[in-house]
Amino acid sequence: MNYVIHAPAAGWKTSVQLPASKSICNRALILNALSYSPYEIRNLSDCDDTDVMIKALDSNDSHFDVKAAGTAMRFLTAFLSKIVGEWTITGTERMKNRPIRILVDALNSVGAKIEYMEKDGFPPLRITGSALQGGEISLDGSVSSQYISALLMIAPTMEKGLVLHLTGKIVSKPYIHLTLQLMKQYGVDSKWVGSTIIVPPQPYRPLPYTVESDWSAASYWYEMMALSDHAEIELKGLFKQSLQGDAAGVELFTQLGVSSDFQSDSVVLRKNGNVCKRLIYDFVNEPDLAQTFVVTCAFMNIPFRFTGLQSLKIKETDRIEALKCELLKFGYVLTDTDGAVLEWNGERCEPEAHPVVATYEDHRMAMAFAPVSLVRKEGIEIAHPEVVSKSYPHFWEDLENAGFVVESK
């Protein structure tokens, strides 16, 4: 099934209740379990990734299928390694090709017992859960912050706690800070000095918790504002002081003509009339925003050079290649360097007559390209639009409520 999206008339207005932050939900679920909390977490997301986590943590089964949920695979691997019993964990074919050796080696070095069931270095995994010794280890911080967060969350339950030395250029630092801040809210103290994070052994403290809305999801509405001539968008559940690293998109979008007016529990987007001639940015701390800004800049005809994208190759798909392929269909020739830099210098080629955006089982591909309907009279056609369920199940409904026409084909 494909969707064809047509934009509303100029001057459109909408108010959107964004989904809860998937990043916060999945961390809070693990911390809630580790604290043996009697409280239910409020405002949990109904996206696929969070649903997988909820079912796994509520299950009495010993076999877990996390499907395409990368955070669930990493977080549950660490969590199950300390839960006494025998467990197996698997996922989709794509998940079976997403590396996990760095995390498995780290866990095994602190006393875990994890084996590969098929291909060495990749899921599915067989885990024999037991008490973990902990201690002092080094970990490559240039690959994925989820490995680091997975280790940190179980660190205070280890007999010796954990001293984690991070090597290389650390990616997605705000996600690590998010993990440590949430751990602190659940009563666990830690120290981050230089490239070393120290978490002493200590108990978690249960508490009632409410999840804020998702800044990653907000980025697509910012993109719509940037690509619109006249619009007004209110995004509910967002706060200026946020734990989420992707809130950095607020400042970056000011360079693409979008201002943010924060209310008590929402933000109103408006045009500010200021658009840069070229955008240069290092996304090492906000890799999930890269697709949004690549597509926005291309269709605003703003040349760009984006660095810090090394983690994009091990996401739901190789996002660098996916962006190059799909934008080429529209006549934009992008180049990449060393799997970490993506740029467009304004080079164009003949576009396809009827381009269809492939989504590669990646929710962010669908949502990053949907706003392009605002600058194409013929709208935009997107294949496998159901992929948005991974993080934003009501995305298409929210578009329709804003006046977009979403047709099945």
N, C-alpha and C positions, 0 to 999 in steps of 0.2 A: 504494500500500500504506500502511496505517496500523498503528500499534502501540497496543494497550491495555495499560497498565501497572498492576499491582496491587502494593501494598506487602507486605512480609513482616510476620510477627507481631511484636508489641512484644518488645523485648529482643534484637533481631537484632544479630549481630556479623559483621564482615568485615575482610579484609585485602586491600588493592588495590595492584597494581603500576601506578602511573599512567604514561601515555605521557610520552615525553621532551618537553621544552619546545620547542614549535614556534618560538618567538621566538629561542631560542638556536640551534636546529638551522639555521635559514635564514641567520642571520648567520654561524655557524661555517662553513657550506658556501661562502659567498662568500669569507670570509677564508682558508679552506683553499686555494681556487682562486687567490686573489691572492698567496698565499705560495708557490705551486707546491709544495705539501706532498706528500711521499711517504707520509704517514700517512693511514689511514682514520679517520674520526670515529666514536668508539664511542657506542653507545646512541642512534643516530639514530631519530627518530620514523618510524612507518610511516603517518603521516597523509597526506592528499591534498596539502596544501601543500608538505610536505617532499619527497614523492615527485616532484612537479613540478620542484622545484629540482634534485634529484639527476639526473633524466632530462635536464634542460636542460644542466646542466654536464658531463654525460657524453656528450652528443650531438655528432655530427659534422654535424648538420643546420643549416641557416641560418634555419629557420622554427620558432618556439616558440609553443605553445599552453599558456598557464598555467591555463586553465580558470577557476575561481573564486578563485584564489589571489592575494590582494591584495599580500601581501609579496613573492611571486615576481615579480609584474608590476613593482613599484617597484624591487626590488633588481636584477633582471636588466636592466631598462632602463638603469640606471646602469652596471652591470658591462659590458654589451655595447657601450656607447658608447665604451669604451676598448680593446675588443678589435678588432684590425684585421680588417675584413671587412664584408659587407653582411648585415644581419639583419632579420627581421620578427618581431613579437611581438603575440599576440592573446589572447583569452580568451572567456568566455561572454558572452551578451547583457548580463547584469548588469555584467560587467567592462567592456564597451564603453560603459557609462554611468557608470562611476566616473572622476571627473576625474583628470587627470595633468598638466595644463598647468604647474602650479607647478614640478614636477620637470623637465619637458622644457625649460621656459624657463631654469631654472637650469643644466642641463647644456649647453644650446646656448650659454649666455653664457660658459662656460669652455672652449669649443672643440668640443663635440659636434656631430654632424650628425643630427638626429632630425626626422622629418616625420610628420604625421598621414595615415593611409591612407584614412580615412573621415570621421568627424566631428571638426571642429576642437576640440582640447583633450582628446580622449579616445582610448583605444586603438581599433583596432590601430595600431602604430607601425612605421615603416621607419627603421632605424638604420644609419648608415654609421660603423663603428667606426674610431677612430684615436687617436693620442696626444693627451691633453688638456693644455691650457696651465695650467688652474687660475687662481688669483688670488683676488680679493676680491669677494664677492657678498652680497646681502641676500635673505632668504627669509622668507615668512610662516610663523611657527611655530605658528599657531593652527589649522591645518587637519589635518595628519597628521605624526606623528613619523617615519613610514616614509620620507617624502621626505628628511628630514634624515639619517636613518640611511643611506639609499641613497647620498647624496652623501659622507657622512663616510667610508664604507668604501673608496671609491675615491680619496679625497682625497690620501693619501700617495703614490699612483702618479702624480699630476699633476706636471707640470714645475715649477710654482711652489707646489705644495701648495694649501691652501685656507684662506682666512679667511672664515668664515661668520657673518654678522650676522643674528640671528633677530629678527623684528619681531612685534608682537602678543603675546597671551598664549600662551605655549608650552604645547602639550598633550602629555601622555604623557612628561613629562621622564624618568621611570625607564627608558623604552625607549631614550632617547638615551644615558643613563648606561650602560645595558647594552651598547650598541654600542661606546662608548668604552672600557669595561672589557675587552670581548672583544678589541678592537683592541690594547689594551695587552698582553694575554696573548700576542698574536701579534707583539709587539715594537715596536708603534707608539705613540709618545708624542703627546699632544695637550694643549691647555690650554683650559679653559672659564672665561672671565672675564665676569661680567655676562651679557649676551646675545650674546656673541661666542665662537665656537669656532675655535681655530687648530690646524691640522694641517699641520706642515711636510712637505716631500717626504722620504721615507725608505722603506727596504725593509721588507716584512713578513718575519717569521721563522717558519718552519714548526714545529709542535709537535704531539705526540699530544694529543688532546682527547676528553674524555668529557662528554656532555650530561646535566644534571640533569633531574629530572622536572618536570612542568608545573604551576605554581601556578594557572593559569587553570582547568585541568581539576580541580584539587583543590577549587575553589570549589563545585562541584556536590555534592561529598560533604559539605562544610561545611553546605551548604543542607539536605541530607538529615538531618544531625544536628540542625540547628535546628528542623526540622519533625517530628522524631521525639519520642516520649514517652521511650523507653528504647532506647539503641543504643550500640555501641562500634565505632569505625571506625579502622583503621590504614592510613595512606597511606604507601607506600614510595617511597624515592628523593627525599624532600624534606629540605631542610636549613634550619635557623633563619637562618643567614647566607647569603642567596640574592642573586644578581644580578638576579632577576626582580622587577619593580615590583609584580606582582600578589600577592606575598607579604604586601603590606599588608592583604590580606583577613583575615589571622590576627587582627589587633587589632580590626578592624571587627566580626568575627563574635563577639568577646567580648561585644559589646553585644546580640547576639541569642541569648545563652545557650550559646555553644560555647567550650570551653577547648581549648588545644593543649598536649600533653605531648610535647616533642621527645625522640626517642631518637637513637642514633648515626647512623642513616640512614633514619629515618622519623618520622612524627608521629602520635600517637594522639589522637583527638577524643573529648571527653566533654561532658556537659551541666554547666553551671556554675550554673544556677538564677537567673541574673541577666539580665533582659530589659528593654531600654529601652522607654519609652512612646512615643517619637518618634525617628526617625533622620534626622539632617541630615548630609550629607557632600558634598564636592566631588570628583567622580570624574575631574577633568581629568588626573590622573596614572595612573589605572587604568580607562580606559573599558570594557575587556573584562569587568570585573566588574559593570558596571551592571545587565545583565539578571538576573544571579543575585540581586542585592540587591533589585531591584524586585519580582521574583516572591516571594522569601522574605518580605519585609516585608508584601506584600499578604496572603499566606495566613497570616501570623502576626497579621494585623490591627494592624500597627504603621504609623501614618501616617509619611510620609517626605517629604523635599524633597531631591532630588539635583541638583546643579549640575555644570558642567564637562562637559556631554554633547555639545558641538557636533560632535565627530568621529563621533558615532553615525549621522548621516544619510548618511555616505559609506562605511559598512561594507558587509557582504554584502547588507544591505537597509537601509532607513531604520528603524533599531531603535527609535527613539522612537515612530513611528507603529505599528510592529508590536506593541510592548508595550501601547500604548493599546488597539489593536483586540482583541488576544487576551485581555487581562485584563477587557475589557468583557464578553466572553462569559461570564465567571464572576461578573459583577456588580460589578466594581471600576471606578469612574469616575476615570481619571487625567487630569490636565491638564498641558500643556507651555507653556513660554514661550520665545520667541526661539530655538527649536531647540536650546536648551542647558540647559534646566531641566525636570525631570519631577517631579511631586509627586502625592501622594494624601493627602487630608485626612480620609479615612474615609467619603467618599460612596459609597453603594451604589445599585445598580439591580437590576431583576429579571434573574437570570442565564438563559442559554439552558438548555433542558431537557437537551440532550445536546451540550455544547460539544466541538468538535474543534479542537485547537491547530494552526494553520497555521504552517509553519516558514520560509516565504519564502526557501528555499535558504540558510538561515542555521543553521549547526551549533549556535550558542549558544542559539537559540530552543528547539530540541528539548531540549537538556540542562538549560536553566534551568527548564523546565516539568515534566520527568519526575519530580522529587522531590515534586511536588504530589500524587502518588498516595498519599503518606503521610498526607494530611489529607482525602482523599476516599474514602469507603467504596466508591464505584463505580469507583474508579481514575481514570485520565486517558487520553484518546485523543489521539495525536499523529500528524499527517499527515507523510508523507515522512520517516520517521525515519532514512533512510540518510544524511541530510545530516551526521550526526556524523562521517562518515569524513574530513571536512575537517581535524579536529584530534584526534579521539579515536575511532578506528575500533572499539575494543573496548568502548565505553561500555555497550552493551546486554548484552553478555556479562558484564561486571563487575557489572551490576545483577542479572542472573540468579544469578551466583555468590554475591551477597549475600542471596539469598532472594526477590527481586522476581519476579513472574510477568510475562513479556513475551509477549503474544499477538499474532499477525498477524491483521489484519482486512481 
